[in-house]
Amino acid sequence: MSDETIERIQAKIAYLESANSELSDVIYRQQQEIDGLRTQFVALMAQLDAANAQNEYTLEQEKPPHY
């Protein structure tokens, strides 16, 4: 192999290592965001469940059909 070929291979490897590092950082940030959104979702579902539990609909609250 010539020196030029080795340099091109080394440049490609350096580029791929850099791209891999960048993609790893992106995935890490996305996972952090997903975790935060999951926490918010669970909190919102708990609030919704609590609101639904307070507003239980009973037959006594139902109006007769002729109203």
N, C-alpha and C positions, 0 to 999 in steps of 0.2 A: 504494500500500500504506500502511496505517496504521502508526503506531508500535507498536501492540499486536501486529500481525501480524509485524512485523519482530522484535520481542522474542521472540515464541513461536518463530520460526524460529531465532533465535540460541540460544535455550535448547535446542532440539532438537539443533542442531549441536554445542553444548557437551556435551550428554549423549552423543551418538554418538561424539564424539572421546574422551570418558572411557571409554566402553564398549569402544571399539576398543583403547585403550591397555591396559585391564585384560585383554582377550582376548589381546593380544600377549604380555603378561607370563605368562599362563597357558600359552600355547603354548611360550614359551621354557623355562619350568620343566619342562614335560612332555618337551620334547626333551632337556633335560639328564638327566632321569630315564631316558629311553629309552636314551641313550648309555651311562649307567652300567650299566643292566641288560644291554645288549649286551656290554659289556666283561666283566661277570660271567659271562654265558652262554658267551662264547668261552673264558674261563679254566676254567669247569666242563667244557666239552667237551674241552679239552686234558687235564684231569685224568682224565676218563673214558677217553679214548683211551690215555693212559699206563697206566691200571689194566688196561685190556683187553689191551694189549700184553704186560704182565707175566704175565697169567693166560691165555696161549694154551693152548687145549685140544688135546691130541694124542691120537692113537689109542692110544698106550701107556697113557694114563691111563684109558681106558675099561674098565669091568669087563665081563667076558663076560656074555652074557644069562642064564646059569644061576645067577648070584649074586643 
